[in-house]
Amino acid sequence: MTLRAGRIRLCLLMAVACPATALAQSGAESYPSKPVTIITTSSGSSSAEMRLYAEKTTESMGRPFVIVDRPGAGGTLATGMVAKSAPDGYTLLLGSANFTTAPAFHKSLQYDPIRDFAPVSILSKRPTVLMVHPSLPVKSAREYFAYARANPGKINFGTVGPGSTTHINSAWMHSAAKVKVTNVHYKGTGALLPDLLSGRIQATAISFLSSMPLIKSGKTQALGITTAARSKLWPELPTVTEQGAPGYDYSSWLGLIAPARTPRPVIDKLHEHFARAAQDPEIFRRLSGDFIEIVSTRPEQAAAFIREEIERWKSMSEEIGLIEETD
């Protein structure tokens, strides 16, 4: 046997002995070798944020990161699509708080949010703002709750679908204030906002990225921030909690999630490049101006956070008596 033949035989024996490791390392070294698709569950601010990351990772990884919006059904359609995709790192999910609220609301999902996914990173967290159409005769969340109490069910509150974060957030907030509104479901903020601007619905609670242009232009009225503490960027805006919703504290998040069984070297490579993008001064400047906190967690931290959020929303759903609805 020649020396070259012996080396080839040794390599083959090593590949047979450790096939999974050899394939995973090989895949990670060449990854990505083609465009990567990131499926989003909304066409609103979350999609806009991911496009910023996609620009940077396209530059650093040398292959296009393509954003595809698949709104609808509170994010469960897009999530189910990614759960069934090949675990090779070429189809990813832009997860949001909908990912963790869905198990608390829907009795029969077509996927398991723990078993069928491998989190890469929680990218950012952000508060939302309660805002109303100017025709509603209120100037604060306290007045809003008083009006809702005097007119039960007459306020139409926009959400981005049954079981979505805006829906369960609405249920939590109004339950804490002991008032009743009528939830009106949309496929995304892109469909919701025109109806808010026209007055067909009177209220919603969405991210600052989507709401600030409308608030600054006077097309909507900001009533309160949804986190327990006031924002340092807008300290004069009171929290919803301090205006009559005791115990209420809500902030949304965005995270990058891969299908289960995606090779760990690919997960680590994705985390490395997205963490690098998060440190880019341009991304920091643009996101911080929209009240977004960049967190960029490790995969293990992301998985632990998601498990905790799923349990929290399940407990909250049971506590406020929220049950599954149909479109």
Disulfide bonds with the S-S distance in Angstrom:
none
